[in-house]
Amino acid sequence: MLSLPNEGILQKKFRKNQEEKSKRTKKPIT
């Protein structure tokens, strides 16, 4: 299992990824 700090980092990376996609598709993050 991932440690909590690791979980937070993955969450941030995922969020950033979603934002990048949102910029490309011009859609808000759902």
Secondary structure, DSSP 8 states (H G I E B T S, - for coil): ---HHHHHHHHHHHHHHHHHHHHHHT----
